[in-house]
């Protein structure tokens, strides 16, 4: 099943209008866009310090 993610470039529009996703519900990512070293380091930090 193909689903559309949300309006580009925002997932957060306002407190009343927000697109969010559960990782378990994502089967395939077709395109991630631009990823730089800062983003890679931040994601690594989040994964290391995850509390849930």
N, C-alpha and C positions, 0 to 999 in steps of 0.2 A: 504494500500500500504506500503510495506517495502522498506525503502531507507537506503543505507549505508552512514554513517556519514563522514568518511574521514580517511586518513592514521593515524595509531596509531604511536606515541602519539601526533603528531602535527596536528593542524588545520592551523597554520601559518607556511608556508614553506619559503616564501620569498615575497617581495613586488609584484612580478608578479604571485605568485602561492599561493593562500590563500583559505581555506574553511571557510565559515561563514554561519550562520543560522538565520532566523527570528523565534522568539519564536512562532508566530502564525502559522508557518508551521510545527511545531513539534507536532505530535499527541500523541506519546507514547515514553517514555524513558525506555528502557529495562534494561540497566545497567549503573550506574553512576561512578563506580570505587571507589577508596579510597577517603573518605571525612574525614578530621580531624577538630578539633575545630577551627584552624586558618582559614580554608576555610569557615566554617559556619559563623564565625564572619565577615569575609570579605564580604560574600554575604549579610548578614544582613545590614552591613554598606552601601553597594551599593543600596540595596532596600530602605533604609531610606533616602539616599541622591540623589536619582534619579532625574534628572532635565528635562527629556523629558516628 
